[in-house]
């Protein structure tokens, strides 16, 4: 997975652990910066559904 261009939110705190995301064709890979060898992989369609749900506030109760 070293060939992937991992990105993180510009809102991530410097020095803190954060979530990174990379895409590879139809797949989206997600990892935590403090454990980069553990990667969750899903499809673009499933990730898009999750992002739309997050934007709609469906997961706000997890961080409230």
C-alpha positions in Angstrom: 0.0 0.0 0.0 3.1 2.3 -0.1 2.2 3.3 -3.6 -1.0 5.0 -2.5 -1.3 8.8 -2.0 -2.7 8.9 1.5 -4.6 12.1 2.4 -5.9 13.5 5.7 -8.2 16.3 6.6 -6.8 19.8 6.7 -8.7 20.1 10.0 -6.5 17.4 11.6 -4.5 18.7 14.5 -0.7 18.7 14.0 1.0 16.0 16.1 -2.2 14.2 16.8 -3.3 10.8 15.5 -5.6 11.1 12.5 -7.5 9.2 9.8 -6.0 8.9 6.3 -7.8 8.0 3.1 -6.5 6.8 -0.3 -8.2 5.6 -3.4 -7.0 2.9 -5.9 -9.4 2.5 -8.8 -12.8 1.5 -7.5 -11.5 0.9 -3.9 -11.1 3.3 -1.0 -8.6 2.5 1.8 -8.9 4.0 5.3 -6.2 3.8 8.0 -5.2 5.5 11.3 -1.9 7.3 11.3 -0.7 5.6 14.5 -1.4 2.1 13.0 -0.7 2.4 9.2 -0.4 -1.3 8.6 -4.1 -1.9 9.6 -6.1 -0.8 6.5 -9.9 -1.0 6.0 -10.9 -1.3 2.3 -14.3 -0.6 0.8 -15.8 0.4 -2.5 -16.2 3.9 -3.8 -20.0 3.4 -3.8 -20.1 2.4 -0.1 -17.7 5.2 0.9 -19.9 7.7 -0.9 -23.0 6.5 0.9 -21.1 6.9 4.2 -19.9 10.4 3.3 -23.4 11.5 2.3 -24.7 10.1 5.6 -22.0 12.0 7.6 -22.8 15.2 5.8 -26.5 14.7 6.6 -25.6 14.3 10.3 -26.5 10.6 10.6 -23.4 9.9 12.7 -23.3 13.1 14.8 -24.3 11.2 18.0 -21.0 9.4 17.9 -19.1 12.6 18.6 -21.6 14.7 20.6 
